[in-house]
Amino acid sequence: MKLDFTNRSLNCDIEVPGDKSISHRAIMFGAIAHGDTHIKGFLYSEDCKSTLSCFRQLGVEIKELENEIIVHGKGIQGLKKPLEHLDVGNSGTTIRLMSGLLAGSAISATLFGDASIAKRPMARVIKPLSEMGANIKGSIDGNYAPIKVTGTQLKGITYKMPIASAQVKSAILLAGIHAEGETRVIEPNPSRDHTERFLRAFGGAIFTENNEIVIKGNQQLHGQLLHIPGDISSAAFWMVAAAITPGSEVKLLKVGLNPTRTGIIDVMKEMGSDIEIEELESTGEPYGNIIVRYSNLRGTVIDGELITRLIDEIPIIALLATQALGQTTIRNAEELRVKETDRIAATSEQLSLLGANIIPTKDGLIIKGGSKLFGAEVDSCGDHRIGMMLAVSALVTDGPVILNNADAIAVSYPTFINDLNKNLC
């Protein structure tokens, strides 16, 4: 795909697609609740469609109407054994959260995915679930998909997580809903808390204090009306596009502002971005409008607790850093090595092809800003966030960018490149 955006800017209002993390959980919680759950703003991306398909195979009736999805929940015991293995596609969220959810059910199922999923570590989920009494087995020394889960009666545990991970935490909590006794999860740093918010919204008993989450077992959840805000991880690409492209101003409408996800805003402000937030009222997930204007940027250091709050945004932050004055150092981000691809390597390799001065490290990146980028042939490496980052880079390259494997973008934002083309001045 040829992207030629030279000497063009952005001046527009944009409503980004619904939050991917929240869309996954909306289907899952609706399926194990009793009664109907009405979902507005669902993200129809490839990942979320994989979750929809899996729960239909489990016997959950899901109606797709013009402006909403209705999930007819029958509780965890209402799930039926699938006739075939469950294909999660490219979705790590689906395979890890479903492992926890199915562990306390009355059925057995096998979860598998694409080539990327087959390389992603699953022992981090299998280990705590096994401690709860789950009958769960992975492949290749028990660390990889396919994963076979045979539902059984679970017991609550206290689990101190070695690294902060919303997916691992959520798998444990979803298992804990139907376990005997209390389940306690202790995080080293707060990770995104969408699962905890869903538990409260669906009537569950959950207690959180500092980095500790406690839920009671054998709970019954009840269907809800859900409005999914725009995905800040998708909005991040527009935010950076406006910040680095002269003459640009973008207003992003109704974007989720969950504080466990807004690290991108904090970093951009620290780097000198001109950002304005208009908070809107919310009874569940906070949301609002984000306005970003072009500005001069400076390098910074990104590490520690902040990494957990922007782990998915690091590729686009790396592009931002190439246009800043001075050096940006990203560290403590070793989790990027086991995402859809090795995002540290992929970000470094692809931006280097465009002329960036970027050095990969064991746990992050060192970017020397002020680089003049030029057009080149690059590749998404099958990773949606790498693909979108490279599409945005075409706004500041001297010459067109040829983006191979652009179809990977459909995993989270199917219309991104079309929307970008449409809003260029």
N, C-alpha and C positions, 0 to 999 in steps of 0.2 A: 504494500500500500504506500503510495507516494503522498507525503504531507508537505505542502509548500505554503507556509504561513508567514514568510519573511515580510517585515515592515507592516504587519497588521496587528491590531489590538482588540481588546474585549471591552465592551461597554453594554452590560445587559443585566437583567434579573433572571435568575435560574432557580428552578425547583429540582433539586437532585432526587434520584430515586430513593425509595424507602431503605431504612437501615438493614443491612444484610444480617448482622448478628441478631437483631430484634425479630426480623422476619422468620428466621429459623426457629427461634424460641416460641414465637406466637403459634406456629403449627404444632410444635411438640407439646406445649402446655395445653393447647386446645384439645389435643388428642387424648391426653390422660386426665382431663377434667371431666366432670359430669355436667351435661347440658351443652348448649351451643355457645361457641365463641365466634364473634363477628370481627373480622380483621379488615381494616381500611389502610391503604398505603403499602400493601405487601410488595416486596421487591421480586419481580419476575426475572430473576437472573438464573443462570444455569445451576449455580450452587443451591439456591432456594427451591428451584424446581426439583432438584434431586431429593430434598427433604419431603416435599409434597408427594412425590412418587413413592417414597419408602413407606410413608404412613398410609397411603392408599393400599399398598400391598399388605399392610398389617390390618386391613379391614376397616379403617376409619373412613367414614363418609365425609367427603370434602366437596362443597359446592363452590364453583368459581362464577361469580356474577360480574356485572360490568364494573362496579365500583367497590366490591368487597368479596372476601372469601368467608364462607361459613363452615366451621369445623364442628361436626356433630360428635362431641366427646362422650365416651361411655366408661371412662375410668381406665386405669392400667389393666384391670382384669378383663376389659372388653376387647383388648387387642387379640388378633387371631394370627396363628402361625402362617407365615407367608409361604406361597407355593414355590417361590424361587428365592435365590439369594438376593439381598438388598444392595442395590448399586448406589453408592453415595457420590459417584462421579468424582469431582475434584475437591469435594468439601470435607476439610478436616473437622469443621464444626459438627457436621452431620454424623460422621463416624464416631467421634469421641463422645458427644452428648448422648447419642442413641445407645452406645455401649452401656452407659450408666442407667439410662431409662429402661432398657430391656432387661438389665440384670435382676431387677426386682419384679419382673412380670411372670406370667404363667406359661410363657411360650419359649421356643428356641428359634434363633435366626442367625444367619451368617451375613456379615457386612463386608463389602469389598468396594474398591474404587478404581480409578485410573492409574496410570503408571506413576504419577506423582504421589498419590495416596499410598501406593505400595512401598514407597521409600521413606515415608514419614513415621517417626517413632511412636509406638502405641503402648510400650511398657509403662510409660508415665501415667496412663489411665488404668491399664490392666492391674498394676501393682496395688493401688489403693482399693479398687473394686474387689480384688481377690481377698484382701484383708477383711472386707465386709462379708465374706463368704460367697462371693459371686462365682459361678461356674463359667469362666471366660477364658478363652484360649486364642492366642495369636499365632502367627506363622513365623518361621525362621527364628528359632530360640524364643518364641513368644513375644517378639517385639514389633511385629509388622502385621498389616492386613494381608489376607482376610482374617477377620475376627469372628469366632463362633461364640455366641452367648446363649446359654441355657438358663432361663429365668428360675430363680429359687428364692427362698426366704433369706433376707439379708439381716445383718445386725449393724447397729450404729457403731462408728469408731471415731477416734480423734486422730486426725491426719495433719501433720505438719508438712506443708508443701516445700520441697527443696527450691523451686523457682516459682515465681508468680505466673499463673496460667489460668485465664478465664475458662478455657475449654476443660482442663482437668478439674478445676474447682466445680464447674457446672455438672460434669459427669458424676462426681461424688454426691453433690446435692440432689440431683435427679434420682440417684439410687437411694439416698437417705430418706426421701419422701415416703418410701414404702418399706423402710427397714424397721426393725425392732429397736426401740430406744432412741437416744439422741445421736446425731452425727455432728461432729465438730471439725471445722476446717480452719487451719491457721496459715495465713499467707505471709510471706516475707515482705511483700509490698501489695497495696490494693490493686487488683486487676479489675477489668470492666465488670460491673455489678448488675448486668441486665437480668441474670437468672434470679438473683435475690429480689429484685424489683418485681419480677413476674410472680414469684412465690407469694409475695404480699398481695399483689393485685388479684390473684386467684384464690385468696382467702387462706393461704398457708400460714403456719406459725413459724416465724424465723426471727432470730435475734442476732444483731451484729454490733460489735464494739471493737474499735480500732481495726486490727487485721484478723479478727476472729469471727467466724460465722457459725451459728448453732441452729439446727432445725430439729423438730420433733418428727419421729417416724409415724408410719401408718396414718398419714393425713389424706383427707379427701379434698380435692380442689374443685372449683366451680367455674363454669364458662363465663367469659367476660366480653365486653365491647372494647376493642383495641384500636388505637390510632397510631400508626408507625411513623415517626418523624423521618426526615431526610437523613441519609447516612453521612456522618462527618468525614468518614474515610474517603467517600466519593467527593464530598465537597472540597477536601484538601487539594485536589488537583486543580480545581477552579481558583482556590485561594492563592496557590503558588503561581498559577498562570497570570493572575491579575498583578501579583506583587512583583514579578520579574519582567513584565511586558510594558514598555513605555506607553503612556496614554490610556491605560486600562483602569476600569472600575467595575467591579462585579458585586451584585447583591444576591446572596444565596438565601433562599426563603425556607423557613420552617425546618431548620437543620437541628438534629439532636445535639444537645449541649450537656450530656451526661458528664459530670466532672471526671469520671474515670477514663474519658475518651478525648478530652480537650487539650491534651499536651501539645498538639499541633498549633493551637492558638497561642499558648504560652511561649513556645519556641519562636514563632514568627514575630511576636511582639518584642522578644528579647533581641531579635536580629534587626529590629527597626521597621518592621512592616506597619503600614497604615491600616489598622483593623478597627472596626467598630462593631459592637455586639448589641443587638436589640432583643432583649429577652422577652419571651411571650409566656403567658400563664399556662401552667400544666399541672395535672393532678397525678401524673405518673412519671414518664421520662421527660426531663426538661428539654425545651427546644426554643429556637429563636431565629432571627435573621442575622447573617454575617455579611458585613460590607468590607471589601478589601480594595485598596487603591495601590497603584504603582508607587514604589518608594525606593530610596537608596538603602541598601542592606549591609550588615556587618556580620562577620563570623562569630561563632559562639561554641560553647562546649555543651554537649547533650549526653547525660549519663544518669546513673542511679535510678531512683524511683520514677523519674520522668520517662524513662524508656518504656515502662509498662503502659503508660498512657498514650503512647504514639508509635507503638511497634509496627503497625501496618503502614504508617506514613513515612517511614524512614527513606524509602526510595525517592519519593517526591521531595523530601527535605534535602536530600543529597543534591538534587537538581537546583533547588533554591540556593544552596550553599555555593554552587559554582558561580552564581551571579552576585555573591556578597563580597565585600571588601575584607580581606584577611582570611584566616584559617578557621574552618569548622571541624571539630573533633567529635565523633560519635563513638561511644564505648559502652560496655555492658549490654550489648545487643546480640550476643551469641545465638539467641533464639532465632534470629533471622536465617541461620544456617539450615534450619529444618522447616522452613515454610514451603509454599508451593514449589519453590526452587531454592537454591542457596542464594538468598537475596543480597548478601554482602558481595559475593562473587559476581552475580549478575549485574547489580547496580554499578559496581566498579568497572567491569568489562565493557558494558554498553555505553556508559558515559565517557569512558576513555576513547572509544571509537569516535565520539563526537568532539574530542579535543579537550575534555576535562582533565584537570590535574587532580587525580583522586587515587588514594592508596588504600587497599583493603588491609585490615588487621584481623587478628583472631576473633575479636568481638565487636568489630565496627569498621569505621571508615575515617580517613583523614582527607579533607577536601580543601585545596587551596583555591580561594575564590578569585574572581576577576578574570575567569577564563573566557576567551572568545571561542564560542562553539561553532562548528561548521557542519554542514550537511554530510550525512554518511548513511550507509546501509547498516541497520541495527535489527535486533531480534527481541521479541518479548520473552523468549526462553520458556514459553508456555505459561507465563505468570501474568495475571491480569494487571497487577499493580506496576510491574515493570513496563508492560505495554502502555498503560496510560501515562506513566512518567515520560516515556519516550515520545509519545504524541505531544505532550505539553512542551517538550524540549524544542520541537519544531518552531515554536513561537520566537525563540531566541537564537536559532542557528543561522549562519550565513549560507543559505542554500537549503534545498529540500532534504527531508529525512525519509528514507525508504524503510518502512516498518514491516518486517516479516512476522508472520504468526500473530497478526493483529486480532484474530478471532478469539484469542484468550481473554480479551477484555470483556467478553460476554459473561464471564463468570460472575462479575459483580455489577457491571454498568454497560448493558448491551448497546445503548444509544450514544455512548460518550463521544466518539469521533464525529458522528453526525451532528450532535449538539454543539460541539466545538466549531465545526465548519459553519454552522448556521448562525453563530453569534459573533463571528469575526467581523471587524469593521475594515 
